[in-house]
């Protein structure tokens, strides 16, 4: 078994960084041996979350980690910001709900796209952790 | 009483400048044509640096971009960055001046120590180097941004495939700006060619997320108002899966997996087809 790959921590400050972040996620996904569908799944999820950071908080960070162990391959992405937070999480995770005139599919869609989806949000700190997991 | 730098400025200005220019010519300008305007700019910069050194030393030197020295330095750096010079050369030429000045300081008076002056020299050139580095990077970044803007101009062609059939191949990142531009051009072309069908090819779009989907939907809605039908092509199998998981539907849009199938469909809508030459014409 190979050593876990180094985590990559990327700043999210502009729409360009969204591209960088999802590219990094896709690349690590590929290196860990995930298939094309999984790569697309994760890249899209990262794209959604990073765009939320730009749209609602302005700046944030994206940490992409290889959390594989002996039993499973696991790639985890944590996206954090210090923005205003999400006032009503339940509503934000409902399909079709958007405070910005969007499709309202971003967060609920991301939850469906990923194997692990955790979200914590208080004013001043929002953290979303997603992961794809595959048995070895 | 004059400080050591004031004495240097007063007594050795011309020699030091000549030394520096000579050094620059032999070290950095060998491979390039050497415009005489560069010498003048360097002399102006040299004078401004000496003037700063001759001023009152402070513990924390930070170069003010609005000061005379700041403006001269950023102008020189801007020119070098534009000529795609090596950033190490720009900073290197500053550091060359620093070592010339340090040597002159030490030679000035073998008796009394010049440690304070040397430290001040160090602080000033640290500040200058940092400033030069930052301006260099800023300018390069601006150049890159300008270039990507011109790429943007090029990257949204609307192609006329056949009478009343248009093709819009989308390539790359679809952000708000890009989407607006694409929509504008497409609508103009639809009106101009009275297009009945528009093929929207997404083969070159790397990620189809909700934001991209929303931009596409708006483009499609606007195009439909002008009386064209939309055929979407080039969504990859993974892309299709992802879109459904996200819960995005493109209701009432004809979609074909490949551009080939899309073109066939579009021609069918306008009542044409592609047939081999030797086939008998239908009566």
HADDOCK unambig.tbl for C-alpha pairs under 7 A between the chains (distance, minus, plus):
assign (segid A and resid 36 and name CA) (segid B and resid 238 and name CA) 6.92 0.50 0.50
assign (segid A and resid 37 and name CA) (segid B and resid 238 and name CA) 4.73 0.50 0.50
assign (segid A and resid 40 and name CA) (segid B and resid 238 and name CA) 6.32 0.50 0.50
assign (segid A and resid 40 and name CA) (segid B and resid 239 and name CA) 6.92 0.50 0.50
assign (segid A and resid 41 and name CA) (segid B and resid 242 and name CA) 5.89 0.50 0.50
assign (segid A and resid 44 and name CA) (segid B and resid 207 and name CA) 6.12 0.50 0.50
assign (segid A and resid 44 and name CA) (segid B and resid 208 and name CA) 6.86 0.50 0.50
assign (segid A and resid 44 and name CA) (segid B and resid 209 and name CA) 5.63 0.50 0.50
assign (segid A and resid 47 and name CA) (segid B and resid 209 and name CA) 6.93 0.50 0.50
assign (segid A and resid 48 and name CA) (segid B and resid 209 and name CA) 6.49 0.50 0.50
assign (segid A and resid 103 and name CA) (segid B and resid 210 and name CA) 6.80 0.50 0.50
assign (segid A and resid 103 and name CA) (segid B and resid 214 and name CA) 6.70 0.50 0.50
assign (segid A and resid 105 and name CA) (segid B and resid 210 and name CA) 6.53 0.50 0.50
assign (segid A and resid 105 and name CA) (segid B and resid 246 and name CA) 6.18 0.50 0.50
assign (segid A and resid 105 and name CA) (segid B and resid 247 and name CA) 6.48 0.50 0.50
assign (segid A and resid 106 and name CA) (segid B and resid 210 and name CA) 6.08 0.50 0.50
assign (segid A and resid 109 and name CA) (segid B and resid 245 and name CA) 6.13 0.50 0.50
assign (segid A and resid 109 and name CA) (segid B and resid 246 and name CA) 3.81 0.50 0.50
assign (segid A and resid 109 and name CA) (segid B and resid 247 and name CA) 6.20 0.50 0.50
assign (segid A and resid 110 and name CA) (segid B and resid 246 and name CA) 6.52 0.50 0.50
assign (segid A and resid 112 and name CA) (segid B and resid 245 and name CA) 5.94 0.50 0.50
assign (segid A and resid 112 and name CA) (segid B and resid 246 and name CA) 6.82 0.50 0.50
assign (segid A and resid 113 and name CA) (segid B and resid 245 and name CA) 5.92 0.50 0.50
assign (segid A and resid 113 and name CA) (segid B and resid 246 and name CA) 6.84 0.50 0.50
